């Protein structure tokens, strides 16, 4: 790490030294002044009117010791120095020192209304004073009142509610009902999904990280319709054909059903490809199955555009499962289905001791009221849209961000060390999480490779909170410098201020480690400079190619590069006049390039080998400006 950082710093220092040697000391002075002028301060957390009382509980060390001695060894925690959270209000949590953090994870998409929302708290206390628990064998109006309010949010014939204690229980019950109703055992799930950690749901879950080596039968995992990493891009109907093939070749031709998250949550906030769910639902129903929508994380207004995630896909499932946001943190889950499907449980006795507990259902009913009264769905849409837009702007600045996705206040940011290969940036993700925590922002982590930020805050999140989150992420990204060894090469990611790299963009160069060792010894090292600057320049020109159809190809090595212009990429029609026009425009802005190729449509970029990173950025910025005006 130290050697790599030193090498790049040496390259920048050498540029300044050469400028001074050749009489350009004023340029060095301008750069130095610019460093101090553009240094960014750590963003400040938005003001908040509440301060917690002093904490007088056990220390962090004592809690960790008790966890190790008395709790499951499977428990883990975020951050190098774990947080001891002792209080929460709205979208903020407080640690044992009284420090306030912006909670952008919401207890894993569970805190919907806000921490300790007064109306939810009051409803629970009021019910506790009446009766804490009876049983569904007796009558109590809280369960039926909540069930009535809950089904009013759902479309179609989804009118019968079964209450559970968690999302895992809800999905277990839903899968059992599907099997009983159809008389079939086979269920289709999606790769990268997570549906729980009990017997049936672990079978439906399709990530090895969450599966133990126990019997898991009767589930077939279809190709994941992932627009970012999937083999068919955003073509939902092509992915749906795999469901058809699974049924035809892996089952008797008849199935119990299909279970899918509207947005894969633990899988990394993965939106399903457009058109996938309608096609998959149709295929499954033609095979005699029912369709289960897992709304454990995407339900209860979180996606902003709709109350339920499946509604954005224009489908109506046969069974809907829910938990997490349903109770704002109170242990509660539910399955909602049609009267016909619900009837299968009357064949035997089905009972859940705590499902429908008066205290929990009172809390759930209060959550529905708060979402409606405080217009939290609309807020999730407005704030989430703003937040996603700002995160996407960060993606344009930092190559470490491979993808920004999601809806409303259920967003994901995937980090990669190589955008083309989509190499997961696991260590970088952990480092960024730690840095953001130190600045007062808590985010979740997910995805199969652990390289995705899961941003699922309470739905009372504000525009100021969204801006603070992005400003903190921006600040953390601008400071990070991480290395990764790949095939005897060293991959160096450097993020630095505008004055240092001319543009505050991610710079990624891959250098043989032995070359780096030599690079610190020679004086002007023009061969190494050509490699470093040329690699950077070619990467930036390739980014322009992704933005402008006029660029048909970027090629070459080091500081011998070519950019070919075409009016039609498929036909490769030479853009002769456009090439001349661009040359003229760039000359007017202070950049001279050569022209070549049989058709005269290729920029020949062969500068002196003392070309600098600053020169490369200036060249690309000028070309970008000229192309944008054509």
N, C-alpha and C positions, 0 to 999 in steps of 0.2 A: 504493500500500500504506500509506504513512505517513498520507496524508490519511484513508483509510478507518478505520484503527486509531484515529486521533485523534478522528474523529467519534463512534465508538462509546464511546470513553473519555470524551469530552465529555458524552455523554448520561448516562453513569453518574455523572460528577462533578456534573452539573446536578441529578440526583435528590438527591444528598447535600446540595448547596447549598440547594435548596428546602426540604429537611427541616430544615436548620439555621435557615433564615430564619423558618420557621413554628414554631420551638420544639421540634424533634425531634432535637436534637443527640445525645441518648443513643442513638438508633437508629443514627446515623452511627458513633458510637463502637463500638457492638456489631458493626457490619459490619467496621470497621477491625480490631478485635481478631480477628474471625472469619477475616479474610484471613491473619493470621499463624498462627492456630491450625490452619488447614486446608492451609497450604502443604505440599505433599508433597515428600519427599526422593526423589532418584533411587534406584530400586530397586537392591539389591546382588545381584551374581551369586552363585549358590549356591557354597559352598566345594567345593574339589577338591584332591585329595592330590598332584597332580603339578605341578611347575614345570619349564619347559624350560631347558636350558643356554643360556648367552649365544649369540646369533647372530653369526656372523663372516663372513657372505656379503655379496654386493654390495648396495648401497643400493637403495631403492625407485626413486630417480631413474635409477640405472644400468640397472635392469631395464626400466623404461619406455622408456628410450632404445634398448636392444637390441631390444625388441619392435617399436618403430617402424621400426628399420632392417632387421631380419632376418625378422620374422614378417608374416603376412598383414594387410593393412590392414583386413580385414573383422573382425578381433578387436576386441572391446569389453570394457569392464569396468564393474562396478557402482561406485557411489559417486563423489562429487566428488573425494575423496581416496582413490585405490584402495588396497586392502589387500594387503600383502605377507605371505601366509600361509606359514609355514615349518615348522609342525609341527601334528599333531593327535593327540588321545587321546580315545577314546570319543565323546562328543557335543560336545567342545570343540576349537577350533583356536586356535593362537597366532600372533601376528604377529612381525615382526622385532624389536620392542621387548620381547617377552615377554608382551605383554598377551593375556589369555584372552578368547575370544568364545564364546558359545553358538551352535552351528551348527544353525540351524533349517531349513537348506536341504539339507544332506547331499550337497553336490556334485551338485545337481540329482537328488535322490531316488536317489542311487547308493550312498551309504555306508549299508548296511543294518545291519551288526553294530556299527558304531562305528569311528572312525578308528583305523587300525593295530591292529586287534583281535589280541591275541597268538596265538590259535589259527590265524587266517588267515595271519598273518605267519610263524608256525612252519611251517605246511604248505608255503608258498611256498619258504621257505629250505631245508627238507628236500628238496623236489623239485629245486631249483636245484643242490643239491650232488650229486644223482644224475645228472640230465640236464636241461638247460634246454629243448632242443627236439630232436625227431627228425623225424617226419612220420607221418601216418596210414597211409602205405604200409608202415610197420613196426608191430608190436604194442607197446602199452604199456597197462598196466591202468588208469592214472588216468582215461583218457577213458571207458572202459566202466563203471568203478565209479561215476563221477559220473553218467553217463547213466542207469544203473540207479536210483540214488538220486533223480534228478530226476523220472523218470517215475512214481515211487511217490507223488509229491505230486499227480499229475494224475488226473482221472476218466476213465471210459469207455475208449475204444480208443486213447487218445493215448499211444503206446508207442515211437515212433521219433524219435530226436534227431539234428539236424544242428547242429553248433557253428559259430558265426561270431565276429566280433570286435566287433560293435556292434549296436545296435538297428536302425539303417538297413539294414545287411546282412541282418539277420534278416527284416525286412519285405520287402526286395527279393526274397529267396529265397521267402518265403511267397507273394507275389503271383505270381511266376513258376510256382511249383508249382500254384497254383490255375488258372492259365491253361493249363498243360500238361494237367492232370488233366481239366478240363472241355472243352477244345478251344475255349473262348470267350475273348474278349479283354476284354470289358467288366467293370469292377470298380466297385462302389458303395462310396463312402466318405462321411464326414460333414463338413459344413461346420464350420469351427473346429478341425478335427483337425490333428495333426502326426504324421507317420509316418517322417520322415527327409528327407535332402537329396540323394539320388541320383536316377537317372532315373525309375524307377517310383514310388518313395516320394514324390518331390516332386510327382508327379501326384496321388497320393493325399492329400497334405497340402492343406489348404484354408484357408490364411491367406496373403494376399498378401505379408505381411511376410517370409515364409519361401520365397517362390517366385521363381525367376528366369524371364526371358522366353525359355525354351527349349521345344522340343517336348515336350508332356505330353499324351499321348492315351490314350483308353480308360478314363478314370475319370469317373464321374458323382457329384456331391456332393449328398447328400440334405440336407433341412432338418435342422438340428441340434436334437435333443430336449433343449433346455436349459430346465430348470424356471424359471430366473430371467429370462432374456431371450427365451426362445422364444415363438413366436406361439400355441402351444397349452398354455402353462403346463406342468403336470405330467402331461398326458394322453399317455402313451407310445404308445397305439394310433393316435391321430390322426397323430402324426409318422410312424409306420411306414407309413401309407398313401402317404406321399410316395415311399417306397422302391418300392412297387408301381407308382406312376405313372411313376417314372423308368424302371423296367424296361419298362413297357408302351409308353411314348412316346419313350424315348431309346435303346432297344436293339432287338435282334432278338426280344426276349422271353426270351432265354436269356443268362445271365451267368456269368462266371468265379467271382465271389464278392463277399463283403462284408467290409470291414476296418474295425474300430472299436476305439477305446480303451474300456476299461471305465469309466475316469474320464479325461476329457480333461485332460491335464497342462499342456502349454505353452499350451493354450487357456484356462487359468485355473482349473484344478481344477473342471471342470464335470461333475457327476454326470448320467448319462442319466436321462431321465424313467422312472418305474416302468412296467414292462410293455413298454418299447420293444424291448429286445433279443430276448425270445422271439418277439414279433410279426415283427420284421425278419428274424430267422433263418429263420422259417417261410416268409416270402415269398421270400427268396433261394433257399432249398433247393427250393421248388416251381418256381423258374426255372432249376434245374439247377446252381446255384452252391454253393460251399463258404463256410463262415463262419470268418473269421480274427479271433482275439482278440489285440489288441496289449496285452501285459502288461508292456511295457518299464518303465513307472513304477509301475503299480498292483500288480505281482506281488510275490512273495516276502514275504508276510505283512504288507505295508505297510498294507492297509486294515483289519487287525485282526479283522474278523468271519470272514474266510476267508483261505486262503493265496494264492488267485488272485482278482483283482477280478471276473472274469466269474461266479464262483460266487455272488456276491450277487444276480445277475440270474436265477439258476436256469436257466442254459443250459450246454450243452457244445459248445464250438466244434469245428471239424474241424482247425484249425491254431492253435497258440498260439505267439506270438513273445515273446521276453524278452531283457533285457540289464540294464544299470545295476546294480541290487541283486544280481544273480546272482553278482557277483564282489567286492562290497564296494569297488569301485574298480579292480580288475584288468580290463583290456580283454577282455570276454567277452560273447557273445550266443548265442542258441540259437533253433531252430525245432523244435517238437515236433508231430508229426502222427500220423495212422493209418498202419499198414503199407500199406494200399491206395494212399493218396495218395503216400506216400514212394516207392513203386515207380516213379513217373514219371521220377525222376532217373536211374534205371538205363538209360534209353533212350540216354543219351549219357554222356560222362565229366563228372562234377561233382567239383570239388576246391577246397579252401580251405587254403592253406598253413598259416595259423596257427589255423584253426578246430579246436579240440580239442587245442591245445598243452598238454603235460603240466603246465607251471607254472600255466597259467590254470585248467585243470580241477581241479587240486589245490586251488586257492583256492576255486573254486565249490563243491566237495564240503565244504570246511571251513565255508563260509557256511551250508550246509544243516544241518550239525551244530550250529553255534552257535545258529541260529534255534530249533532244537528244544531243545537243552540249556538255553538261557537263557530259554526261553519268551517269545521276542520277539514272537510273534504276539499272545499274551495281553496283553503289556505295551503293544503298539501299540493294542489295543482299549481297555484301561483308561485309559492316559494320554491317548490321543487323544479318548476320550469326555469326559474331564474338561476337556481343553483346548478342545474345541469348545463345551462348555457355558459356559466362562468367556468365550470369544470372543463367543458369542451374547449374553451379558450386556453386553459392551461395545457390541454393536450396539444394544441397547435404550437406551444412554446417548448414543451419538454418531451423529448422522444421516449423517455422512460414510461410515459403514459401511452399504453397501447390502445385502450378503448375506454369510452365513457358511455354508460348505458343505464336503462331503467326508466321508471315512470314516477312522477310525483315525488314523494319522500321515501322512495325505495330505489336508491341509486347505487351503481357500482363503478369503481375506477380500477381497471386492470393495468398492472405494471409489468413491463417486459424490457429485457436488455437488448432485444433486437426486434424491431417491428416486423421485418420480413419473416423471420423465423418464429416470431411470437414466443421467444424464450422467456419463461417465467422469471421475474425478478423477485425471488423469494426473500433474500437477505435485505434487499433494498426496501421491500415493503415493510418488513419488521423495523428497520431503522427509521423509516419515515413515521411509522406509528409512534415509536418512542419519542421522536423529535416533536411531533405534534402534541403528544401528551404533555411534554415539558412546557409547551406554549399554551396549554389549556384546552385542547380539543381531543375528545375521545371518539375514535371510529372503530368499527368492527373489521374483522378480517375473514375472508372465506375463499371460495374457489378450490378446485381440486388440488392446485399447486400452492395454495396459501398466498397468492399474489394479488388478491383483489380487496380493495377497501369496500366494506359494506356500510353504506350510509343510510341508516333507517332511524332517524331521530323521532322524538315525540312530534305529533302533528301540529303542536303549537309553535314549532320552529318559526323564526321570523326572517325577514329579508336581511336584517343586520347580522343575525346568526349565520346565515348562508354566506354572506360576504366575509365574515370573520373566519369561517372554516376555510374558504378558498384562499384568503390572504395568508393564513397560517400554512396551508399546504404549499402555496407558492414560495413562501419564505423557506420552508424546510427543503423543498426541491432545489432551490437556488444554492443551498449550502452543501448538498450531498456530493460525495465523491466516493464511489464504491468500485471495487475490482472483482473480477470473476475470471478464473482460469478455465480456458476452453481449448482442448486439443493442443497442449503445449504453447498456447498463446495467452496473452493477458488482455482481457477486455476492460478498458478503462472508461468509466462514466464520470464525466465532470460537469457540474452545474455551477456556474459562477455569475457574477454580476455583469451587467451590460458592458461596463468599461473593460472587463477582462476578456470577453469573448465576442463582443460586438453583436448583441442581440438577445442575451439572456436565454439562449436556446441550449438544449442538451447537445453536448458534443460527445460522440462515441467513436473511438478509434481502436482498432485491433492491431497490436504491435507484437512481433516476436520478442520474447523477453530478453534474448541475448542482444538484440538491436538496442533495446532501451539501456542496457548496461553500458554499451559503447557510446550511446548518445550523450552521456554526461561528460565524456572525456574529450571528444574532439572539439575544435573551436567553433567553426561555423556549421559543420555537419550538414552540408547541403543535400546529401542523399537522403538522410533521415528527415530533413525538413520537407523535401519533396514528397516523401511518403506520408508524413503527418498532415501537412497542409493539403496535399492532393486528395487524400482519403476523405478529409473533412469537406473539401470543395465538391468532390464527386457525390458525396452523400447529400449535400444541400442542393446540388443540381438535380439529383434524382427526385428529391422532394418537389422541386418545381415541375418535373415531368408528371408527377401525380396530380398536379393542379391544373396544368395547361395541356390541352389536347394537341396543341401545335408542336410540342416536343415529342418526337417519335422515338428518340433513343438518346441515352447518355452513356458514353463508353470511354475507355482509355485507362491509363495507370498513372499514378503519381501526378506530376505536373505536365502531362501530355494527354489532354482530355478533348473529347469531341461531343458536341451537342447537335443532333440532326433534327431539322424542322420539316414537318410534313403537314399537308392540309387534310389528309385522311390517313388515320393510323392503319386501317385494314389494307388499303391499297398502297400505302406508303408513298403517296403522291408528293414529290418534292415541293417545298414551300420556298421557291427562289426569291420572289419579290418580298415576301415577309422577312426572309433572312436579311436581305439588304436593308430593309426598313428598320429592323431591330438593331443592326450594326450602327446605323446613323443615329438612332435614338440613344443608344448606349454611349456613343462618342460624345453626344451633346451633354451627357451627364458625367463624363470624365473617365470612361472605360473603353480601352481599345482591345478588340479581339480580332483574330484572323478568320478567313473564310476559305472553305475548300470543299472537297467532295466532287464527284463527277458532275453533279447537277448544281454545284455552288450553293448548297443548302445546309452546310455544316459549319458551325462555329469551331475554329481550332484554337484551343486555349493552351498555349505553351509559354508561360511567363518565365522570367528569370527564376532560378531556383531559390532565391532569397525571398520569394513571395511569402507573405505572412498570413496568419489566420485572419487578421483584420482585413487584409486585401481580399482574401477569398470571400469573406462575408460581404464586403462592399460590392464586389463583382456580382454576387448572386442577388443582392438587394436591388442593384441597378437593373439587372435582367428581369427580375420580378416586376419592378415598377414599369419597365417598358412593355412587358407582355400584358400587364393589366390594362394598358391603354389601347391595345390593338383591337 
